[in-house]
């Protein structure tokens, strides 16, 4: 199963969720561009759970900038997971979000969390965490690697995860994610069905 993800109608075309690089010319935009992946994952999750479907760029930009003002971004590791959880729980009171750090996950429990979450229609925010080996993924038909980042997972089939980041759809193996999770990695899940 795959969750329907928010689409943004930008002046330059449609995207799946937001892209932190799109904010460079706005208030705090350089900081959002540099370390706003958690902010974008947070906003995209809220909008997807609220079943926004499609949103105009100006509304999306205002929503992200409003949330950015409520957070203190740092240029080292972006938004801490506990802040994302707090904002999610305030914005979506019918849900119960929490952060599970990598050290409390097994490969099997990680897969189970993704399966359960996608069945209930709520994306999972993943904090890849700092890793030197780089995690492989596919996007736009090519193989790529990431070192540390927040992504939003919306589906799992067998071992293949569907995720969104940078306004695009990507795929990676759940087993590879588990293997290459950095020390600060973990997942933000909804515990209410």
Wavefront OBJ file of the C-alpha trace (Angstrom):
o trace
v 0.000 0.000 0.000
v 1.145 3.536 -0.706
v -0.174 6.710 0.908
v -1.257 9.586 -1.319
v 1.270 12.383 -0.837
v 0.736 16.146 -0.986
v 1.359 17.797 -4.372
v 2.524 21.396 -4.636
v 1.609 23.477 -7.687
v 4.752 25.595 -8.034
v 5.229 28.337 -10.654
v 7.876 26.038 -12.182
v 5.676 22.900 -12.160
v 4.150 20.288 -9.890
v 6.194 18.621 -7.146
v 5.583 15.923 -4.574
v 5.741 17.878 -1.349
v 8.274 20.627 -0.951
v 11.898 21.183 -1.752
v 13.972 23.048 0.808
v 15.992 24.666 -1.989
v 12.851 26.517 -3.154
v 13.000 28.763 -0.080
v 16.380 30.393 -0.648
v 14.847 33.796 -1.519
v 12.482 33.941 1.470
v 12.839 34.897 5.137
v 15.304 32.447 6.740
v 15.487 30.813 3.317
v 19.209 30.113 3.310
v 18.903 28.276 6.605
v 15.862 26.364 5.313
v 17.828 25.407 2.193
v 20.783 24.204 4.222
v 19.044 22.277 7.007
v 15.299 22.408 6.367
v 14.707 18.792 5.338
v 13.085 18.042 8.721
v 10.892 21.122 8.380
v 9.762 20.048 4.902
v 9.105 16.450 6.072
v 7.086 17.829 8.999
v 4.983 20.153 6.811
v 4.450 17.542 4.092
v 3.304 14.997 6.686
v 0.814 17.406 8.267
v -0.628 18.360 4.884
v -0.781 14.739 3.677
v -2.535 13.513 6.833
v -5.024 16.392 6.561
v -5.703 15.113 3.013
v -4.832 18.401 1.354
v -4.194 16.573 -1.929
v -3.003 19.537 -3.990
v -1.886 22.921 -2.674
v -0.797 26.116 -4.424
v 2.818 27.217 -3.956
v 1.922 30.463 -2.166
v -0.152 28.602 0.454
v 2.544 25.970 0.832
v 5.306 28.599 1.185
v 3.324 30.473 3.845
v 2.637 27.245 5.762
v 6.332 26.227 5.759
v 7.513 29.740 6.713
v 4.986 29.839 9.574
v 6.314 26.517 10.932
v 9.929 27.706 10.465
v 9.208 30.709 12.691
v 7.899 28.354 15.405
v 11.116 26.302 15.318
v 14.717 27.060 15.970
v 16.653 25.573 13.080
v 20.329 24.911 13.600
v 22.767 24.655 10.755
v 24.357 21.513 12.210
v 21.612 18.888 12.362
v 18.432 20.794 11.508
v 15.345 20.199 13.631
v 15.589 17.760 16.494
v 13.086 14.874 16.288
v 11.442 15.806 19.617
v 10.469 19.203 18.185
v 8.984 17.564 15.093
v 7.000 15.181 17.326
v 5.692 18.062 19.449
v 4.533 20.050 16.410
v 2.946 16.967 14.789
v 1.018 16.165 17.975
v -0.194 19.771 18.259
v -1.166 20.020 14.579
v -2.777 16.557 14.432
v -4.386 15.996 17.881
v -6.182 12.810 16.791
v -2.800 11.090 16.382
v 0.031 10.161 18.755
v 3.487 10.630 17.238
v 6.770 9.567 18.815
v 10.425 9.233 17.842
v 12.095 5.820 17.948
v 15.908 6.057 17.819
v 17.926 3.618 15.731
v 19.303 1.869 18.794
v 15.765 0.680 19.673
v 15.043 -0.729 16.200
v 15.728 -4.078 14.620
v 15.519 -4.690 10.875
v 12.229 -6.534 11.440
v 10.680 -3.911 13.744
v 11.603 -1.154 11.278
v 9.812 -2.988 8.456
v 6.803 -3.626 10.747
v 6.543 0.065 11.674
v 6.516 1.037 7.995
v 3.880 -1.580 7.159
v 1.602 -0.636 10.064
v 1.916 3.078 9.409
v 1.163 2.889 5.701
v -1.869 0.682 6.454
v -3.244 3.462 8.683
v -2.532 6.140 6.071
v 0.098 8.086 8.014
v 3.578 8.671 6.518
v 6.706 7.911 8.549
v 9.340 10.621 8.895
v 12.803 9.069 8.787
v 15.901 10.757 10.128
v 18.686 9.025 8.240
v 21.263 10.294 10.716
v 24.918 11.013 10.125
v 26.674 8.159 8.316
v 29.959 8.100 6.434
v 29.117 5.155 4.195
v 26.155 6.838 2.452
v 22.788 5.234 1.856
v 21.887 4.229 -1.716
v 18.545 5.179 -3.221
v 16.938 5.652 -6.627
v 15.341 8.873 -7.825
v 14.515 10.093 -11.328
v 15.798 6.823 -12.788
v 19.321 7.074 -11.395
v 21.202 5.619 -8.456
v 22.190 8.172 -5.805
v 23.572 8.290 -2.270
v 22.773 10.344 0.827
v 24.756 10.876 3.976
v 22.274 12.474 6.377
v 18.773 13.692 5.716
v 15.095 13.596 6.695
v 12.751 11.814 4.275
v 9.050 10.918 4.328
v 8.192 7.249 3.718
v 4.744 6.583 2.260
v 4.873 2.942 1.232
v 6.573 -0.415 1.519
v 6.306 -3.456 -0.697
v 8.443 -6.451 0.243
v 11.736 -4.692 1.080
v 11.279 -1.631 -1.147
v 10.363 1.706 0.462
v 8.718 4.577 -1.394
v 9.744 7.975 -0.034
v 9.547 11.670 -0.883
v 12.177 14.360 -0.577
v 13.338 17.396 -2.575
v 9.856 17.498 -4.172
v 10.399 14.117 -5.828
v 9.601 10.457 -5.349
v 12.357 7.971 -4.566
v 12.893 4.337 -3.650
v 15.294 2.518 -1.355
v 15.564 -0.844 0.312
v 14.384 -1.036 3.913
v 17.245 -3.427 4.703
v 19.750 -0.880 3.339
v 18.161 1.923 5.356
v 18.535 -0.154 8.508
v 22.125 -1.019 7.636
v 23.151 2.579 6.908
v 21.187 4.415 9.602
v 23.530 6.898 11.237
v 23.976 7.112 14.985
v 21.471 9.992 15.245
v 18.965 8.203 12.997
v 15.467 7.006 13.813
v 11.829 7.193 12.782
v 8.843 9.320 13.755
v 5.693 7.213 13.772
v 2.043 7.552 14.688
v 1.005 5.081 17.384
v -2.772 5.601 17.145
v -4.767 3.550 14.650
l 1 2 3 4 5 6 7 8 9 10 11 12 13 14 15 16 17 18 19 20 21 22 23 24 25 26 27 28 29 30 31 32 33 34 35 36 37 38 39 40 41 42 43 44 45 46 47 48 49 50 51 52 53 54 55 56 57 58 59 60 61 62 63 64 65 66 67 68 69 70 71 72 73 74 75 76 77 78 79 80 81 82 83 84 85 86 87 88 89 90 91 92 93 94 95 96 97 98 99 100 101 102 103 104 105 106 107 108 109 110 111 112 113 114 115 116 117 118 119 120 121 122 123 124 125 126 127 128 129 130 131 132 133 134 135 136 137 138 139 140 141 142 143 144 145 146 147 148 149 150 151 152 153 154 155 156 157 158 159 160 161 162 163 164 165 166 167 168 169 170 171 172 173 174 175 176 177 178 179 180 181 182 183 184 185 186 187 188 189 190 191 192 193
